[in-house]
Amino acid sequence: MTETVTDRISLEEEIIRVTAENVERLPVLEAIFERHAQGLAAALKAFTGVATDAKIAKIEYVSCGEALTGTDKTWLAMVCEATPWKGPVALALDPNLLFSLLEVLLGGRSSRPIEWTPRGFTSIEKRLATQSCDIVLKELSTAFAPVSAVEFNVSYIESSPQAVMIAPAKAPCARITLDVSCEGRGGAFVFVLPYPALEPVKSKLSDAFMGEHIGQDAAWEARMKRALNGTDVTLSAILRELRLPLSEVLGWKPGQVIDLGIDMESEVTLAARGRTLLRGAVGRRRTGAAAIRITETRFTEDGDLS
């Protein structure tokens, strides 16, 4: 059997499975986790002090039982309260990521990553895991803010993902895997969000997402404005706009003087990429250099164009 035929059969089986379970996709939830990955990279960099990258590896819509049994039993599992939602969610932490964070925080950046052998977790390791998950959950709350105010907190730690009880085994859920890397080390987080817990916001999460803004996010707006304030803008001073026959323009020669019909009282327009920003009067400084005295602005104090 060729690889193409095998892939087609696998795809058909997946379609049949999803259809049978009738698990609805949540496009806005996917956009929220894209935003969460961006915020998490910055938060973990601040926590560890090293360059960190986070990205979505997989988003699956399966039953809750399948989502939990499909997670490696050696992973550390946490049951998390989602206030004010109707039920808990689960977060599983890859031991490789946990020990990567531990090595980086203890200064072992130059050494090669140690291969982890499955065993029980010490109290120190569990404390670091809880601290790391608190950061992850705080960023998730921030990412959800434009859609719903929700606070995620670690409730308790389970011995394995299979021991977690957050919803009936047949209940549909979203299973999101995030890959995290820091200085050649890394691992993954797995979120299991049962649909019963998402019920208060499920109608919003199931909307089609076409790339528009998700609600009003003051924190992201402020961050964007700070970033834009540091950018360079090229201003063009437009002395005068003339409408002339093309034949006349094509007849111009080097050395020819063109009368623009302006004087020292005429106004000049300052524009960026064709958008008028300012108007001003032409003048000269004491050094003889040309200058413009601003007489009108076309934007508000917040930077919005009027």
C-alpha positions as CSV (number, residue, x, y, z in Angstrom):
1,M,0.0,0.0,0.0
2,T,1.5,3.3,-1.0
3,E,2.0,6.2,1.4
4,T,-0.6,8.3,-0.5
5,V,-3.3,5.6,-0.2
6,T,-2.4,5.2,3.5
7,D,-2.7,9.0,4.1
8,R,-6.0,9.0,2.3
9,I,-7.4,6.2,4.5
10,S,-6.1,7.9,7.6
11,L,-7.8,11.1,6.6
12,E,-11.1,9.3,5.8
13,E,-10.9,7.5,9.2
14,E,-10.4,10.9,10.9
15,I,-13.4,12.4,9.1
16,I,-15.6,9.5,10.1
17,R,-14.4,9.7,13.7
18,V,-15.0,13.5,14.0
19,T,-18.4,13.2,12.3
20,A,-19.4,10.4,14.7
21,E,-18.4,12.4,17.7
22,N,-19.9,15.6,16.2
23,V,-17.3,17.8,17.9
24,E,-17.8,21.4,16.9
25,R,-14.8,23.5,15.9
26,L,-14.2,26.7,17.9
27,P,-12.4,29.1,15.5
28,V,-12.2,32.0,18.0
29,L,-10.7,29.7,20.6
30,E,-7.9,28.8,18.0
31,A,-7.3,32.6,17.5
32,I,-7.1,33.0,21.3
33,F,-4.5,30.4,21.7
34,E,-2.5,31.9,18.8
35,R,-2.4,35.1,20.9
36,H,-1.7,33.1,24.0
37,A,1.4,31.6,22.4
38,Q,2.8,35.1,21.6
39,G,2.2,36.4,25.1
40,L,3.6,33.2,26.6
41,A,6.9,33.5,24.8
42,A,7.4,36.9,26.3
43,A,6.3,35.9,29.8
44,L,8.6,32.8,29.9
45,K,11.5,34.9,28.6
46,A,10.9,37.3,31.5
47,F,10.7,34.3,33.9
48,T,13.8,32.4,32.7
49,G,16.0,35.3,31.4
50,V,16.6,33.5,28.1
51,A,15.1,33.7,24.6
52,T,12.0,31.5,24.6
53,D,9.6,30.5,21.8
54,A,6.1,29.2,22.0
55,K,3.9,28.0,19.2
56,I,0.8,25.9,18.7
57,A,1.7,22.3,17.7
58,K,-1.8,20.8,17.4
59,I,-5.4,21.6,18.0
60,E,-7.8,18.7,18.3
61,Y,-11.5,18.3,18.9
62,V,-12.1,15.0,20.6
63,S,-13.8,13.4,23.6
64,C,-12.5,14.3,27.0
65,G,-11.6,10.7,27.7
66,E,-9.6,10.4,24.5
67,A,-7.8,13.8,25.2
68,L,-6.6,12.6,28.6
69,T,-5.7,9.0,27.7
70,G,-3.9,10.3,24.7
71,T,-1.5,12.3,26.9
72,D,1.6,10.6,28.1
73,K,1.0,9.1,31.5
74,T,4.4,10.4,32.8
75,W,3.4,14.0,32.3
76,L,2.5,16.1,35.3
77,A,-1.3,16.9,35.3
78,M,-3.0,19.8,37.0
79,V,-6.7,20.5,37.4
80,C,-7.4,24.2,37.1
81,E,-10.4,26.2,38.1
82,A,-11.9,28.6,35.6
83,T,-13.7,31.3,37.4
84,P,-16.6,32.1,36.8
85,W,-17.1,29.3,34.3
86,K,-19.1,26.1,35.1
87,G,-16.3,23.6,35.4
88,P,-12.6,22.9,35.6
89,V,-10.0,22.5,32.8
90,A,-6.8,20.5,32.8
91,L,-3.2,21.4,32.0
92,A,-0.5,18.8,31.5
93,L,3.2,19.6,31.6
94,D,5.9,17.7,29.7
95,P,8.6,16.6,32.2
96,N,11.3,17.5,29.5
97,L,10.0,21.1,29.6
98,L,9.9,21.1,33.4
99,F,13.5,20.0,33.7
100,S,14.6,22.3,30.9
101,L,13.2,25.3,32.9
102,L,14.8,23.9,36.0
103,E,18.2,23.7,34.4
104,V,18.0,27.1,32.9
105,L,16.9,28.7,36.2
106,L,19.8,27.0,38.0
107,G,22.3,28.2,35.5
108,G,22.9,25.1,33.5
109,R,22.6,26.7,30.1
110,S,25.9,25.6,28.7
111,S,25.4,21.9,29.6
112,R,23.6,19.5,27.4
113,P,20.0,18.7,28.2
114,I,19.7,15.8,30.6
115,E,17.5,12.9,29.4
116,W,14.7,12.4,31.9
117,T,13.9,8.9,33.3
118,P,10.3,8.5,34.4
119,R,10.0,8.7,38.2
120,G,8.0,10.5,40.8
121,F,8.3,14.3,41.1
122,T,9.9,15.9,44.1
123,S,8.2,18.7,46.1
124,I,10.7,21.2,44.6
125,E,9.8,20.0,41.0
126,K,6.1,20.2,41.7
127,R,6.6,23.7,43.1
128,L,8.4,24.9,40.0
129,A,5.7,23.2,37.8
130,T,3.0,25.0,39.7
131,Q,4.9,28.3,39.3
132,S,5.4,27.7,35.6
133,C,1.7,26.8,35.1
134,D,0.6,29.9,37.0
135,I,2.5,32.0,34.4
136,V,0.9,30.0,31.5
137,L,-2.6,30.3,33.0
138,K,-2.2,34.1,33.7
139,E,-1.3,34.6,30.0
140,L,-4.3,32.5,29.0
141,S,-6.6,34.7,31.1
142,T,-5.1,37.7,29.3
143,A,-5.7,36.1,25.9
144,F,-9.3,35.4,26.8
145,A,-10.0,38.9,28.1
146,P,-11.4,40.3,24.8
147,V,-14.0,37.5,24.7
148,S,-14.7,36.7,28.4
149,A,-13.3,37.7,31.8
150,V,-12.0,34.5,33.2
151,E,-9.4,33.6,35.8
152,F,-7.5,30.3,35.6
153,N,-5.8,29.0,38.8
154,V,-4.2,25.7,39.6
155,S,-6.5,23.7,42.0
156,Y,-4.5,20.6,42.6
157,I,-2.0,18.2,41.0
158,E,-2.8,14.7,39.8
159,S,-0.3,11.8,39.5
160,S,-1.0,11.5,35.7
161,P,-3.4,12.8,33.0
162,Q,-5.4,9.6,33.1
163,A,-6.3,10.3,36.8
164,V,-7.8,13.7,36.0
165,M,-11.6,13.9,36.3
166,I,-12.9,17.2,34.8
167,A,-15.9,16.0,32.7
168,P,-17.6,12.8,31.5
169,A,-15.3,10.7,29.3
170,K,-17.7,11.1,26.3
171,A,-18.0,14.9,26.7
172,P,-16.5,16.8,23.8
173,C,-13.4,19.0,24.4
174,A,-10.7,21.0,22.7
175,R,-7.2,19.6,23.2
176,I,-4.4,22.2,22.4
177,T,-0.7,21.3,22.4
178,L,1.8,24.1,22.7
179,D,5.5,23.5,22.0
180,V,7.9,25.6,24.1
181,S,11.7,25.9,23.5
182,C,14.4,27.8,25.3
183,E,18.1,27.6,24.4
184,G,18.0,24.2,22.7
185,R,15.8,22.7,25.4
186,G,12.1,22.4,25.6
187,G,8.9,20.4,25.7
188,A,5.2,21.0,25.6
189,F,2.0,22.0,27.5
190,V,-1.3,20.3,26.7
191,F,-4.6,22.0,27.5
192,V,-7.8,20.1,27.8
193,L,-10.9,22.3,27.7
194,P,-14.2,20.4,28.1
195,Y,-17.2,21.9,26.3
196,P,-19.3,21.9,29.5
197,A,-16.7,24.2,31.1
198,L,-16.8,26.5,28.0
199,E,-20.6,26.6,27.9
200,P,-20.9,30.3,29.1
201,V,-18.7,31.5,26.2
202,K,-19.1,28.7,23.6
203,S,-21.4,30.7,21.4
204,K,-18.7,33.4,21.0
205,L,-15.9,30.8,20.5
206,S,-17.8,29.1,17.7
207,D,-18.1,32.2,15.6
208,A,-16.3,32.3,12.3
209,F,-13.0,34.2,12.8
210,M,-11.8,36.1,9.7
211,G,-8.9,38.0,11.2
212,E,-10.7,40.9,12.7
213,H,-10.2,42.2,16.3
214,I,-11.5,40.0,19.1
215,G,-13.4,42.5,21.2
216,Q,-11.5,45.4,22.8
217,D,-8.2,44.5,24.3
218,A,-6.8,47.6,26.1
219,A,-3.5,45.8,27.1
220,W,-2.7,44.9,23.5
221,E,-3.8,48.3,22.2
222,A,-1.4,50.0,24.7
223,R,1.4,47.6,23.8
224,M,0.9,48.3,20.1
225,K,0.9,52.1,20.6
226,R,4.2,51.8,22.5
227,A,5.7,49.8,19.7
228,L,4.5,52.3,17.0
229,N,5.8,55.3,18.9
230,G,9.3,54.0,18.4
231,T,9.0,53.7,14.6
232,D,10.3,56.1,12.0
233,V,8.0,58.1,9.8
234,T,9.0,59.7,6.5
235,L,7.3,63.1,6.0
236,S,6.9,64.7,2.6
237,A,6.5,68.5,2.4
238,I,4.0,69.3,-0.4
239,L,4.5,72.9,-1.5
240,R,1.8,73.0,-4.2
241,E,-0.2,70.6,-6.3
242,L,-0.7,71.6,-9.9
243,R,-2.9,70.3,-12.7
244,L,-1.1,70.6,-16.0
245,P,-1.5,69.1,-19.5
246,L,0.8,66.1,-19.9
247,S,2.2,67.6,-23.1
248,E,3.4,70.7,-21.2
249,V,5.1,68.5,-18.5
250,L,6.8,66.4,-21.2
251,G,8.2,69.6,-22.7
252,W,10.1,70.6,-19.6
253,K,13.9,70.8,-19.9
254,P,16.8,71.0,-17.4
255,G,17.3,74.6,-16.2
256,Q,13.7,75.6,-16.9
257,V,12.0,77.6,-14.0
258,I,8.5,76.5,-13.0
259,D,6.3,79.0,-11.2
260,L,4.5,77.3,-8.4
261,G,2.5,80.4,-7.5
262,I,3.4,80.4,-3.8
263,D,4.8,83.0,-1.5
264,M,5.9,83.2,2.1
265,E,2.3,83.2,3.3
266,S,1.4,80.0,1.5
267,E,0.6,76.9,3.4
268,V,2.6,73.7,3.1
269,T,1.1,70.2,3.6
270,L,3.1,67.5,5.5
271,A,2.1,64.0,4.5
272,A,3.2,60.4,5.2
273,R,2.4,57.7,2.6
274,G,-0.2,60.0,1.0
275,R,-2.1,60.8,4.3
276,T,-2.1,64.4,5.3
277,L,-0.9,64.9,8.9
278,L,0.0,68.6,9.3
279,R,-0.3,72.0,7.6
280,G,2.0,74.9,8.2
281,A,3.3,78.2,7.0
282,V,6.6,78.5,5.2
283,G,9.4,80.6,6.8
284,R,13.1,80.8,7.3
285,R,15.3,80.4,10.4
286,R,18.0,82.8,11.3
287,T,20.5,80.5,9.6
288,G,18.6,81.0,6.3
289,A,17.3,77.4,6.3
290,A,13.7,76.9,5.2
291,A,11.3,76.0,8.0
292,I,7.6,75.3,8.5
293,R,5.5,76.7,11.4
294,I,2.7,74.2,12.2
295,T,-0.7,75.8,12.0
296,E,-3.0,72.7,11.9
297,T,-2.8,69.0,12.9
298,R,-4.9,66.2,11.4
299,F,-4.7,63.8,14.3
300,T,-5.8,63.6,17.9
301,E,-3.7,63.3,21.0
302,D,-4.2,59.5,20.9
303,G,-2.8,59.4,17.4
304,D,-6.0,58.9,15.5
305,L,-6.4,60.7,12.2
306,S,-9.2,63.2,12.1
